């Protein structure tokens, strides 16, 4: 490699659109690594390729050990918006920005949340079975439900929560928003009801959809005590991060009839064991953490990731996509 070239490691899940932006630069060398690479193998790769100046991560963990192995890291990016697998304080100590893909996958996650609400309320699997299994005459005993007129509680009013709210409002739902970090005035100005108390709002909600980040504050947030506040006819949707919902408590609520159903794109352990008791419940629908990974979203996220990397290498970081703002300036 020429001495003036910057070495960038990108996960294999990065699409052609992002790679093309980086490959168009004659001062950058791209190297690929598997999206599900082990921490040990990733660290070994960093050491073997050092100095490494940038990395585009999928699910791979990144922290102090990886920074030391890289030798001269300038920017760490995620092809996505979550960063719970990244040690942000470690990056800040080394003055390395952590960047995310901004709004690139927000519409996709919002669509998935609405899809899960509709799939559960319209009893899609049961309706399909009534036709294909010859049990059509039983249809009046398994009537679906409308979203129209129902209350939806959106927890987290950021990039994804705001888009989910718009889609729920289009379904003529009553939209409640809980986000202690957003002003009630801003939420009301957007056309929604700001709810200051989560407990009281849970008791009103026909649907709960979670769009807050996974932090020490939100791990286990939806435990047995909170789930008991919900209506037995209510549905819970989690397209945020596994661990925000206590899975054992959720199973107990669903199995006992204290909660009508759940849609889960994320789990405490990923991939989850096939023995997970939630999978045996008829009122649970699941997806393999792909809410924000549509064909279009991958292209948008990859392109934004490439632009994030280039902005740092060119000395002008895209500030709104930097998580650890303390490294700027």
Secondary structure as the mmCIF struct_conf table of DSSP 4:
data_model
#
loop_
_struct_conf.conf_type_id
_struct_conf.id
_struct_conf.beg_label_comp_id
_struct_conf.beg_label_asym_id
_struct_conf.beg_label_seq_id
_struct_conf.end_label_comp_id
_struct_conf.end_label_asym_id
_struct_conf.end_label_seq_id
TURN_TY1_P TURN_TY1_P1 UNK A 3 UNK A 4
HELX_LH_PP_P HELX_LH_PP_P1 UNK A 5 UNK A 5
STRN STRN1 UNK A 6 UNK A 11
TURN_TY1_P TURN_TY1_P2 UNK A 12 UNK A 13
HELX_RH_AL_P HELX_RH_AL_P1 UNK A 16 UNK A 23
TURN_TY1_P TURN_TY1_P3 UNK A 24 UNK A 24
TURN_TY1_P TURN_TY1_P4 UNK A 26 UNK A 27
STRN STRN2 UNK A 28 UNK A 33
TURN_TY1_P TURN_TY1_P5 UNK A 35 UNK A 36
HELX_RH_AL_P HELX_RH_AL_P2 UNK A 39 UNK A 49
BEND BEND1 UNK A 51 UNK A 51
STRN STRN3 UNK A 52 UNK A 57
BEND BEND2 UNK A 58 UNK A 59
STRN STRN4 UNK A 62 UNK A 62
BEND BEND3 UNK A 63 UNK A 63
HELX_RH_AL_P HELX_RH_AL_P3 UNK A 64 UNK A 70
STRN STRN5 UNK A 71 UNK A 78
BEND BEND4 UNK A 79 UNK A 81
TURN_TY1_P TURN_TY1_P6 UNK A 84 UNK A 85
STRN STRN6 UNK A 86 UNK A 86
HELX_RH_AL_P HELX_RH_AL_P4 UNK A 88 UNK A 93
TURN_TY1_P TURN_TY1_P7 UNK A 94 UNK A 95
STRN STRN7 UNK A 97 UNK A 99
TURN_TY1_P TURN_TY1_P8 UNK A 102 UNK A 105
HELX_RH_AL_P HELX_RH_AL_P5 UNK A 106 UNK A 121
TURN_TY1_P TURN_TY1_P9 UNK A 122 UNK A 123
HELX_RH_AL_P HELX_RH_AL_P6 UNK A 124 UNK A 132
TURN_TY1_P TURN_TY1_P10 UNK A 133 UNK A 134
HELX_RH_3T_P HELX_RH_3T_P1 UNK A 136 UNK A 141
BEND BEND5 UNK A 142 UNK A 142
TURN_TY1_P TURN_TY1_P11 UNK A 148 UNK A 149
STRN STRN8 UNK A 151 UNK A 155
BEND BEND6 UNK A 158 UNK A 158
HELX_RH_AL_P HELX_RH_AL_P7 UNK A 159 UNK A 170
TURN_TY1_P TURN_TY1_P12 UNK A 171 UNK A 172
HELX_LH_PP_P HELX_LH_PP_P2 UNK A 173 UNK A 173
STRN STRN9 UNK A 174 UNK A 178
TURN_TY1_P TURN_TY1_P13 UNK A 180 UNK A 181
BEND BEND7 UNK A 182 UNK A 182
HELX_RH_AL_P HELX_RH_AL_P8 UNK A 184 UNK A 189
TURN_TY1_P TURN_TY1_P14 UNK A 190 UNK A 191
BEND BEND8 UNK A 192 UNK A 192
STRN STRN10 UNK A 193 UNK A 194
BEND BEND9 UNK A 196 UNK A 196
HELX_RH_AL_P HELX_RH_AL_P9 UNK A 198 UNK A 204
BEND BEND10 UNK A 206 UNK A 206
STRN STRN11 UNK A 207 UNK A 210
TURN_TY1_P TURN_TY1_P15 UNK A 216 UNK A 220
STRN STRN12 UNK A 222 UNK A 222
HELX_RH_AL_P HELX_RH_AL_P10 UNK A 224 UNK A 227
TURN_TY1_P TURN_TY1_P16 UNK A 228 UNK A 229
BEND BEND11 UNK A 230 UNK A 230
TURN_TY1_P TURN_TY1_P17 UNK A 232 UNK A 233
STRN STRN13 UNK A 235 UNK A 238
BEND BEND12 UNK A 240 UNK A 240
TURN_TY1_P TURN_TY1_P18 UNK A 242 UNK A 243
BEND BEND13 UNK A 244 UNK A 244
STRN STRN14 UNK A 245 UNK A 245
HELX_RH_AL_P HELX_RH_AL_P11 UNK A 247 UNK A 255
TURN_TY1_P TURN_TY1_P19 UNK A 256 UNK A 257
BEND BEND14 UNK A 258 UNK A 259
STRN STRN15 UNK A 261 UNK A 264
BEND BEND15 UNK A 265 UNK A 265
BEND BEND16 UNK A 268 UNK A 271
HELX_LH_PP_P HELX_LH_PP_P3 UNK A 272 UNK A 273
TURN_TY1_P TURN_TY1_P20 UNK A 274 UNK A 275
HELX_RH_3T_P HELX_RH_3T_P2 UNK A 277 UNK A 280
TURN_TY1_P TURN_TY1_P21 UNK A 282 UNK A 283
STRN STRN16 UNK A 284 UNK A 286
BEND BEND17 UNK A 288 UNK A 289
TURN_TY1_P TURN_TY1_P22 UNK A 291 UNK A 292
HELX_RH_AL_P HELX_RH_AL_P12 UNK A 295 UNK A 313
TURN_TY1_P TURN_TY1_P23 UNK A 314 UNK A 315
HELX_RH_3T_P HELX_RH_3T_P3 UNK A 319 UNK A 321
STRN STRN17 UNK A 322 UNK A 322
BEND BEND18 UNK A 323 UNK A 323
HELX_RH_3T_P HELX_RH_3T_P4 UNK A 325 UNK A 327
#
